[in-house]
Amino acid sequence: MTALSARARCAALAALFALLAGCGTATDSPLATALSGIRASLGGNAAREAGEAALAAQLTPEALARATRPLLLAELPSRDARATFVIGGENRGHVTWIGADGIGLVLRGGVLTSTRGLGPDLLASDTAAALAAIRRGGGSATRAHRYLGGEHQVIGRDFACSYVSEGRAAIEIVGTRHVTRVVAEGCAGNGARFENRYWIGADGFVWQSTQWIGPEIGEVTLKQLVR
Amino acid sequence: MAVGKARSRLGCGLASALAVALPAVPAEMAPTLGFYGMPGLYDTPTARSLYDADLALSFTGAGPTARGTLAFQITPRLTGSLRYSRVEGLDPPRAALYDRSLDLHFRFLDETEWLPAMAIGLRDFGGTGTFASEYIVASKALGPRIDVSAGIGWGRLATRGEFDNPLGLDTRPPFSGLGGEPGWDQWFRGPAAFFGGIAFRPTDRLTLKAEYSSDAYEQEVAAGVLEVDSALNFGLEYQWRPGATLGLHYLYGTEVGVSASFVFNPRHSPMGDLSPAGVPVAVRPGAASEWDGAWTAVPGQAQALRSTLAQLLEADGMGLEYLELSATTARLGLRNARYDSEPQALGRTARVLTHVLPPSVETFVLEPVVEGSGASRVTLRRSDIERYEHAADGAALIFARTEIGEAGAHPGPEARPEGLYPDLSFGLGPYLATSFFDPEAPIRADVGLEATARLDLAPGLSASGAVRLKIAGDLDESMRVSDSVLPHVRSDANIYDREGENGIQYLTLDYFFRPAENLYGRVSAGYLEPMFGGVSGELLWKPVDSRLGLGAELNYARQRDFDKLFGFQDYDVVTGHVSAYYELGGGFDAQLDVGRYLAGDWGATVSLDRTFANGWRIGAFATLTEVSAEEFGEGSFDKGIRITAPISWFTGRPSRSEIATTIRPVQRDGGQRIDIRNRLYPLVRDYHESDLSEEWGRFFR
C-alpha cells in the first residue's frame, strides 16, 4: 500500500466518523436533513414533532429519487420513533447500518443480527440457519441471540423457530410498489415468543420486515427505501 | 432515532430487570418491608429476604417515631441495614432522640413445600440499644398471595406477653458504654415473646398486612409521647411504580402510620446501554500476500498515522499517548477518559485501528495508560477482529485468543503524537457536599461550583488543583464544638465548612512511575486534601493476573488552616499504611490496611466490598486502633459504609465518573486516614485481567 492511498482512506474514514458523530457532511442531502431532524427531536416534544415533520417531508418519492446511496427506514413502535439509516460498513455479508444519534443496526441477508445504541440491545446473534429457512420459505431453525446483562455479562437466549410461506403480497414503500412473497417466522424459547415477517422480492431481496429485537424493545419494522 | 419517554423506559427497565432476576418459582410473594425498613410487617420481622443485591431505601412514620433505612441484600441470604431514627420526646431535654442503628438478618432455611423459611436477626446490634432486639422467625407461603409469619423475639421484641427465657438466660444486662460496639452480652438474653402476622396480596400492586406485635413501646409510653391500646397493627401498601411502594397504616390502636419505600438493584441499570455504535470493522482487501511493509519506508508516514489516529480516538472520547509501528505490529498507548467499561474502550480502539493502519499490521498491542504509566498490555490479532466482528460469541472467541500481560516501558517522545506535552486542561462543574446525622439537622448540604485545572508536564508528571465556590447550603450553620480528646484531625470538619467554604480542595504536584515489573509508584506533594497538606509516597505491587495486590504508603501531613487557603496549623503527623487488596471472588473484595492514622494512633482497617462489573460498589469498613472507646467517644471506634455508583448506570451513556459516598454513624478523630484522591490500586486494577474478563462481552459495544 502506498502513502497516498492511506491518506485517501483516512479522508473517507473521517467522513464515516463525522457521520457516526452525527454531523452529516453533505448538509444539503435529504439524509442530512432527516438526521438533523431526528437529532432535534431529542430536545423535547415540540422539537420531536418538528423532526418527525422534517423526516416525513423527506420520505417522498421525489426526495428518494435524488438519493445516491442505499437508505433504510427503521420504525420502533415501542419508542414511538423512526429514522433513516445509511451503510457504515460491511463484513462477511453483515451490513452495518448507521443512523443518527449513534444507533446501529446490522443485517445479514435482510435478517437483523445485532443492534447498538438502543439500550437493551441485541448484542450479537447467529441467524445463519434462520436466513436459510427464510430463503426456503419453510422448515425450522434455531436462532442464537446474545444480550448483555446488567453486570455486563453476556446472556445467551436460544429460540426454536418454524417458517411458513404466506403467499404473495404487493407492498408500497414511499410510492414504490414491490411484489413480494411473505415468509412468517414463529419463534419461542426462554419464556419469550415472537413472530417475524419478511416481504421478499422476486430476486430474494428483503424489501420490508418486522423483526423482534428483544424483550424490552420488542420489534422493529425495516423498510428498504433505496436499495 | 428519538428515544422514548424516560419515564416509561425506567418503568419497563426495572420490571424486566426483576423478571430476569426472578427464578421461576411462582409460589413466593415479593417480600414486604416492615417499619424498620427490613423484610417484615410493622414492628416484627418475617423470614423473607430481598432479591440478591437489592438496595431498599425506606421511610416510615407513626406517632412520635420516624425512621429512614437503607437496606442491602449483601448475599442471597444475608441482609444488612443502616437506619436513622427520630423519636420525639424520648431524650429530654432535647426535643427528640436521634438514633443510628445497624441490623443484620440471615435466612438460614429455605422454604420447601412443607417447611417454612426461617431467619435469625439482630436489630440495633451496635447502637445505643434503644431499638435493640433479636429474633428467630419463620415464614410460610399459603399459595401465591398469602404469606404468614411467626417468631420469637428478645429485647424490645419481648416487651408484651413475655415469658422466661427458653434457654435459661434470664438476665439481660442493661446497655452500657458509648454505643457502637456489638452488644454480645445482651443478645438473646432476658425474657422472650411470640409475635406473628400475615401479608395478603389480592392484586399484584396491593398488599394488606396485619401483625400481632410483641413490642409494647414501653419507653415511648413511659415518656408520655405515645399511647398504645392494641397489639394489632394493620394497613395496606400500594406499589405505584415497579420498586416504589406507598403505605397507609393503623398502628397501636391509636396512630395512623405512613410508609414509602424504593427498591432497586444495582445489577440492572434502568437505562441499559445507550453508547453510540462504534465504527464498524474495516476488512482488509485482497490477500495477505499482497500486504507488504513498504509503507514503513515512506518518510513521515508513521507520524501521519499517529496524528490521524489521535484525532479519531479523541473524537470518541479517548486519546493517544504513543504509537510504535513496525510492518506487522502496532503498539499503542491508550488514554481512556470516557468508557467505564474498559473492554469497550479497547474494542472501539481496535476497530478504529482497522481503518487507520496499513494491511500489513496484523498485531495490535494495546496498552491502557493511566497517569502516564501502562497499566497492562492487551495483544489482539487483527484477523480475529475481522473474522469475529459479527459472530454470536465474537467477543469470547477474541478473548480466548487475546494475551493480557504486563505493559512495556513508556517509549520515547518520538512515538508520541505532536503537542502532547505540556497540556493544560480546565473543568468546571457543580458539587454537592453533605453532612449526616447532626442532631440539630440530620442532613445538611452545600451546593456550588468546583473549578479544576490540570497541567500535564510529561508522562506521569502533572500539577492539578480544584477550588470551590459555594452557592447555597447550610453546612456553615453547624456550631457543634468537638469534644474529642484526640487531636482534632476530622472532628473540626464543621469549622472547615464554615470558614473554608470558598477554598482550595486540593493543589498538588504528582508523579506516577513504574519502578519495576509489577510495581507502580506515586509521589504527591502539596495541599493533598481539604484538611491536610504535605508529602505522600506510595508503592503498589499488583501483577496483571493476580487477585492479590500489596501496597505501602507513607505521608508527612500537616493540618491546613480552616479557611482552606494556603496556611497551615501547628499539628503535623507522619502517617502511613501497608495494605493488602484481595479479590475474594463472587464479587467480593477485601482490603486490610495496617499502620499509623492521622491522630498518631496505630491500628488496622478491615474493609469488605461487594462489587459489580458495572461499577457499583457497596461495602463496609471498621477501624480498630490503640485509641480506647473512652478516648474515641461516641461510637467507640470508627466504622461506616461506602457506596460508589457509576454515572453511566443512571444515564446509559458511557462515563468514567462516579458518585462515591461514605456514611459514618459518627465522625470522630480515631482511625482516620489522609484522603489521597489518586491512590494507585483503584487506578490500576480496572485494566487488569479479572476486571477485563468480567466485562469482555462489551468488546464490540
Interface residues (C-beta under 8 A of the other chain):
Chain A: M1 T2 A3 A6 R7 R9 C10 L13 A14 L16 F17 L20 A21 I38 S41 L42 R48 G51 A74 L76 S78 R79 D80 A81 R82 A83 G88 G89 E90 N91 R92 H94 T96 I98 G99 A100 D101 G102 I103 G104 V106 R108 T113 S114 R116 G117 L118 G119 P120 D121 L123 A124 S125 D126 A144 H145 R146 L148 G149 G150 E151 H152 Q153 V154 G191 P215 E216
Chain B: M1 A2 V3 G4 R9 C12 G13 S16 A17 A19 V20 A24 N265 P266 R267 H268 S269 M271 G272 D273 L274 S275 P276 A277 G278 V279 P280 V281 A282 V283 W291 D292 A294 W295 V298 G300 Q301 A304 L305 T308 Q311 L312 A315 S341 H355 V356 P358 P359 S360 E386 R387 E389 H390 A391 A392 D393 G394 A395 A396 F612 A613 N614 G652 E694 E695 G697 R698 F700 R701
